[in-house]
Amino acid sequence: MDETCASSRVRWARPRAALGLAAVLFALLAPTAAVLAQEGAETPTPRSEVPSSGAARSGPVRAASPRAGGGTPAETDIAVGAAEKPAGVSPVAIQIERFGIDGPIERADIVDGSMENPSGSFVVAWYHQLATLGQGENVVLSGHVDYWDADQAIFWNLDDPGLEEGDTIKVWGENDEVFEYEVDWSRLYDVAELTTEVIQGEITGDTDKESLTLITCGGDFNYDTDEYLYRVVVRATKV
């Protein structure tokens, strides 16, 4: 693989494609349902001439770490994990002040190891089988960078310029509690490199502290498949 697209680089440099492709995806919620636009600001050009229909999330993804006991790994993880973990709080909104991101979070499933896509341009998906707020584990969210009904979607800015170490992300729980996270790193993953080991070990797997992981599309756009060739992953730690 071309080393300029190597997996797990903290930030990356890439030339602009001839057709003006650049990429980003995903979003947040809070008291309002606003999006990136500011009054009087010029409307940015879409990163793809035809907005993405939403790339499939990567898989397979386990619902939790393997545990002893009967049943399939997913069944055992969910059943046993539910008894061992703190109850936690479901996330309902996300806000990233730096980019004016402010949007709702919806509950999404992991089905046969595949993460469901967010249902729309400006809503963020939360994979409830992995972790909830306050459990001390890895809460995983995803969002679109653009979409069939919008040139820009909620995570438009997460790829370029992207979040940086120390940036703040706020997530609201269903009990109105605010969970604040500080960004540790932002990385660009080639889709071809997203093996089971990478997905479960570096992205969706358990962490040794309460973490937040954001996933969106990035990199160049494949017009033959209507999909982005990379995924942007942001990891943050609760403060």
BATOR-854820 format. One record per residue (C-alpha): x, y, z; residue number from 1. Coordinates in steps of 0.25 Angstrom, whole numbers, plus 5000, padded with zeros to 4 digits. Example, Ala and Ser with C-alpha at 12.3 -4.5 7.8 and 13.67 -1.06 7.14 Angstrom:
% residues 2
@px=5049	py=4982	pz=5031	seq=1
@px=5055	py=4996	pz=5029	seq=2
% end
This chain:
% residues 239
@px=5000	py=5000	pz=5000	seq=1
@px=5004	py=5014	pz=4997	seq=2
@px=5010	py=5019	pz=5010	seq=3
@px=5003	py=5032	pz=5009	seq=4
@px=4990	py=5025	pz=5012	seq=5
@px=4996	py=5016	pz=5023	seq=6
@px=4987	py=5012	pz=5034	seq=7
@px=4987	py=5019	pz=5048	seq=8
@px=4994	py=5032	pz=5044	seq=9
@px=4991	py=5042	pz=5055	seq=10
@px=4988	py=5053	pz=5044	seq=11
@px=4991	py=5051	pz=5029	seq=12
@px=4994	py=5059	pz=5017	seq=13
@px=4988	py=5056	pz=5003	seq=14
@px=4988	py=5063	pz=4990	seq=15
@px=4974	py=5068	pz=4986	seq=16
@px=4968	py=5059	pz=4975	seq=17
@px=4966	py=5065	pz=4961	seq=18
@px=4951	py=5066	pz=4963	seq=19
@px=4952	py=5073	pz=4976	seq=20
@px=4950	py=5061	pz=4985	seq=21
@px=4952	py=5063	pz=4999	seq=22
@px=4945	py=5055	pz=5010	seq=23
@px=4938	py=5055	pz=5023	seq=24
@px=4925	py=5050	pz=5030	seq=25
@px=4917	py=5050	pz=5043	seq=26
@px=4910	py=5059	pz=5054	seq=27
@px=4904	py=5063	pz=5068	seq=28
@px=4892	py=5068	pz=5076	seq=29
@px=4888	py=5077	pz=5088	seq=30
@px=4877	py=5087	pz=5091	seq=31
@px=4877	py=5091	pz=5076	seq=32
@px=4877	py=5083	pz=5063	seq=33
@px=4887	py=5093	pz=5056	seq=34
@px=4898	py=5089	pz=5046	seq=35
@px=4911	py=5095	pz=5042	seq=36
@px=4906	py=5107	pz=5034	seq=37
@px=4908	py=5121	pz=5039	seq=38
@px=4900	py=5133	pz=5035	seq=39
@px=4907	py=5140	pz=5023	seq=40
@px=4917	py=5129	pz=5021	seq=41
@px=4919	py=5124	pz=5007	seq=42
@px=4914	py=5110	pz=5004	seq=43
@px=4925	py=5100	pz=5003	seq=44
@px=4927	py=5091	pz=4991	seq=45
@px=4923	py=5077	pz=4993	seq=46
@px=4935	py=5067	pz=4994	seq=47
@px=4928	py=5058	pz=4983	seq=48
@px=4921	py=5063	pz=4971	seq=49
@px=4910	py=5053	pz=4975	seq=50
@px=4908	py=5052	pz=4990	seq=51
@px=4910	py=5038	pz=4996	seq=52
@px=4898	py=5029	pz=4999	seq=53
@px=4905	py=5025	pz=5012	seq=54
@px=4916	py=5015	pz=5012	seq=55
@px=4914	py=5002	pz=5019	seq=56
@px=4920	py=5002	pz=5033	seq=57
@px=4931	py=4992	pz=5035	seq=58
@px=4930	py=4978	pz=5041	seq=59
@px=4930	py=4969	pz=5047	seq=60
@px=4929	py=4976	pz=5061	seq=61
@px=4927	py=4968	pz=5074	seq=62
@px=4917	py=4974	pz=5084	seq=63
@px=4927	py=4972	pz=5095	seq=64
@px=4940	py=4965	pz=5099	seq=65
@px=4939	py=4950	pz=5099	seq=66
@px=4935	py=4943	pz=5112	seq=67
@px=4933	py=4929	pz=5118	seq=68
@px=4920	py=4923	pz=5117	seq=69
@px=4910	py=4917	pz=5107	seq=70
@px=4903	py=4923	pz=5095	seq=71
@px=4909	py=4931	pz=5083	seq=72
@px=4920	py=4941	pz=5086	seq=73
@px=4910	py=4953	pz=5084	seq=74
@px=4899	py=4946	pz=5092	seq=75
@px=4909	py=4943	pz=5103	seq=76
@px=4915	py=4957	pz=5103	seq=77
@px=4902	py=4964	pz=5104	seq=78
@px=4895	py=4955	pz=5114	seq=79
@px=4907	py=4954	pz=5124	seq=80
@px=4912	py=4968	pz=5121	seq=81
@px=4899	py=4974	pz=5125	seq=82
@px=4900	py=4968	pz=5139	seq=83
@px=4914	py=4972	pz=5141	seq=84
@px=4915	py=4987	pz=5136	seq=85
@px=4909	py=4999	pz=5142	seq=86
@px=4895	py=5002	pz=5136	seq=87
@px=4901	py=5014	pz=5129	seq=88
@px=4893	py=5025	pz=5121	seq=89
@px=4888	py=5025	pz=5107	seq=90
@px=4894	py=5037	pz=5099	seq=91
@px=4884	py=5046	pz=5092	seq=92
@px=4892	py=5058	pz=5087	seq=93
@px=4906	py=5062	pz=5083	seq=94
@px=4913	py=5075	pz=5081	seq=95
@px=4926	py=5079	pz=5076	seq=96
@px=4927	py=5094	pz=5078	seq=97
@px=4940	py=5096	pz=5069	seq=98
@px=4932	py=5092	pz=5057	seq=99
@px=4918	py=5097	pz=5061	seq=100
@px=4913	py=5082	pz=5061	seq=101
@px=4901	py=5081	pz=5069	seq=102
@px=4891	py=5069	pz=5067	seq=103
@px=4883	py=5057	pz=5071	seq=104
@px=4888	py=5043	pz=5074	seq=105
@px=4880	py=5031	pz=5070	seq=106
@px=4881	py=5017	pz=5075	seq=107
@px=4886	py=5007	pz=5064	seq=108
@px=4889	py=4992	pz=5064	seq=109
@px=4901	py=4983	pz=5061	seq=110
@px=4894	py=4972	pz=5052	seq=111
@px=4902	py=4960	pz=5048	seq=112
@px=4915	py=4968	pz=5052	seq=113
@px=4912	py=4980	pz=5043	seq=114
@px=4909	py=4994	pz=5048	seq=115
@px=4896	py=5000	pz=5043	seq=116
@px=4897	py=5013	pz=5036	seq=117
@px=4892	py=5026	pz=5042	seq=118
@px=4878	py=5028	pz=5037	seq=119
@px=4880	py=5042	pz=5032	seq=120
@px=4889	py=5054	pz=5028	seq=121
@px=4889	py=5061	pz=5042	seq=122
@px=4887	py=5050	pz=5052	seq=123
@px=4898	py=5041	pz=5059	seq=124
@px=4897	py=5027	pz=5061	seq=125
@px=4900	py=5020	pz=5075	seq=126
@px=4903	py=5005	pz=5075	seq=127
@px=4897	py=5002	pz=5088	seq=128
@px=4902	py=4988	pz=5089	seq=129
@px=4916	py=4993	pz=5091	seq=130
@px=4915	py=5003	pz=5103	seq=131
@px=4907	py=5014	pz=5109	seq=132
@px=4911	py=5027	pz=5116	seq=133
@px=4917	py=5025	pz=5130	seq=134
@px=4921	py=5010	pz=5128	seq=135
@px=4936	py=5013	pz=5127	seq=136
@px=4937	py=5007	pz=5114	seq=137
@px=4937	py=5011	pz=5099	seq=138
@px=4925	py=5018	pz=5094	seq=139
@px=4924	py=5017	pz=5079	seq=140
@px=4917	py=5027	pz=5070	seq=141
@px=4917	py=5029	pz=5054	seq=142
@px=4911	py=5039	pz=5045	seq=143
@px=4911	py=5043	pz=5030	seq=144
@px=4921	py=5053	pz=5023	seq=145
@px=4911	py=5056	pz=5012	seq=146
@px=4898	py=5049	pz=5007	seq=147
@px=4888	py=5047	pz=4996	seq=148
@px=4880	py=5058	pz=5001	seq=149
@px=4891	py=5068	pz=5006	seq=150
@px=4904	py=5073	pz=5000	seq=151
@px=4909	py=5073	pz=5015	seq=152
@px=4905	py=5064	pz=5026	seq=153
@px=4908	py=5065	pz=5041	seq=154
@px=4922	py=5060	pz=5042	seq=155
@px=4926	py=5068	pz=5029	seq=156
@px=4938	py=5075	pz=5037	seq=157
@px=4944	py=5063	pz=5044	seq=158
@px=4953	py=5059	pz=5032	seq=159
@px=4958	py=5073	pz=5027	seq=160
@px=4963	py=5080	pz=5035	seq=161
@px=4959	py=5070	pz=5046	seq=162
@px=4959	py=5069	pz=5061	seq=163
@px=4972	py=5071	pz=5068	seq=164
@px=4978	py=5066	pz=5081	seq=165
@px=4972	py=5074	pz=5092	seq=166
@px=4959	py=5078	pz=5085	seq=167
@px=4946	py=5076	pz=5093	seq=168
@px=4934	py=5068	pz=5090	seq=169
@px=4921	py=5068	pz=5099	seq=170
@px=4911	py=5057	pz=5099	seq=171
@px=4897	py=5059	pz=5106	seq=172
@px=4891	py=5047	pz=5113	seq=173
@px=4876	py=5044	pz=5114	seq=174
@px=4877	py=5048	pz=5128	seq=175
@px=4882	py=5062	pz=5124	seq=176
@px=4896	py=5059	pz=5129	seq=177
@px=4907	py=5065	pz=5120	seq=178
@px=4919	py=5056	pz=5118	seq=179
@px=4931	py=5064	pz=5113	seq=180
@px=4943	py=5057	pz=5105	seq=181
@px=4956	py=5062	pz=5101	seq=182
@px=4962	py=5057	pz=5087	seq=183
@px=4974	py=5048	pz=5088	seq=184
@px=4976	py=5045	pz=5073	seq=185
@px=4969	py=5045	pz=5059	seq=186
@px=4973	py=5035	pz=5049	seq=187
@px=4970	py=5031	pz=5034	seq=188
@px=4969	py=5017	pz=5032	seq=189
@px=4969	py=5010	pz=5018	seq=190
@px=4956	py=5002	pz=5017	seq=191
@px=4965	py=4990	pz=5012	seq=192
@px=4972	py=4991	pz=5025	seq=193
@px=4960	py=4989	pz=5034	seq=194
@px=4962	py=4975	pz=5038	seq=195
@px=4955	py=4969	pz=5049	seq=196
@px=4967	py=4971	pz=5058	seq=197
@px=4968	py=4985	pz=5055	seq=198
@px=4953	py=4988	pz=5056	seq=199
@px=4952	py=4981	pz=5070	seq=200
@px=4966	py=4984	pz=5075	seq=201
@px=4967	py=4999	pz=5071	seq=202
@px=4954	py=5004	pz=5068	seq=203
@px=4941	py=4998	pz=5074	seq=204
@px=4948	py=4989	pz=5085	seq=205
@px=4949	py=4991	pz=5100	seq=206
@px=4958	py=5002	pz=5106	seq=207
@px=4964	py=5003	pz=5119	seq=208
@px=4957	py=5016	pz=5122	seq=209
@px=4944	py=5023	pz=5118	seq=210
@px=4945	py=5027	pz=5103	seq=211
@px=4938	py=5032	pz=5092	seq=212
@px=4940	py=5028	pz=5077	seq=213
@px=4935	py=5035	pz=5065	seq=214
@px=4934	py=5028	pz=5052	seq=215
@px=4932	py=5035	pz=5038	seq=216
@px=4936	py=5034	pz=5023	seq=217
@px=4948	py=5041	pz=5018	seq=218
@px=4959	py=5041	pz=5007	seq=219
@px=4956	py=5039	pz=4992	seq=220
@px=4942	py=5036	pz=4986	seq=221
@px=4940	py=5024	pz=4977	seq=222
@px=4930	py=5028	pz=4967	seq=223
@px=4928	py=5013	pz=4962	seq=224
@px=4923	py=5009	pz=4976	seq=225
@px=4918	py=5022	pz=4982	seq=226
@px=4927	py=5020	pz=4994	seq=227
@px=4938	py=5027	pz=5001	seq=228
@px=4951	py=5019	pz=5001	seq=229
@px=4955	py=5022	pz=5015	seq=230
@px=4949	py=5024	pz=5029	seq=231
@px=4952	py=5035	pz=5039	seq=232
@px=4953	py=5030	pz=5053	seq=233
@px=4954	py=5040	pz=5065	seq=234
@px=4957	py=5035	pz=5079	seq=235
@px=4954	py=5044	pz=5092	seq=236
@px=4955	py=5041	pz=5107	seq=237
@px=4945	py=5046	pz=5117	seq=238
@px=4950	py=5057	pz=5126	seq=239
% end
